[in-house]
Amino acid sequence: MHSAELKEQVVKEIEEVGNISLVCKRHGLKSSTVHGWLHKVKNKDKIAQSKSNREAQKKIKDLELQVAVLTSLLKKTYPLWNNDEPLS
């Protein structure tokens, strides 16, 4: 595994030099590896947003389950909760 410092240095060099193959040869790296690093740098915000969305979706599912469990308990405990119509 390559260090974060090396990855940053290589990406910076590619931006400066403009030649991926040359920088890869200079550091003895496979171009597919470096292309992966470039992809992650380019899409960093999208990747972070995607992760955030997955976490939010998981939280929503957990909360929906909690609501269902609590509603079920209330219906068992209080007969008024068995009526699905609003209480107003």
Buried (B, 14 or more C-beta within 10 A) or exposed (E): EEEEEEBEEBBEBBEEEEEBEEBBEEBEBEEEBBEEBBEEBEEEEEEEEEEEEEEEEEEEEEEEEEEEEEEEEEBEEEEEBEEEEEEE
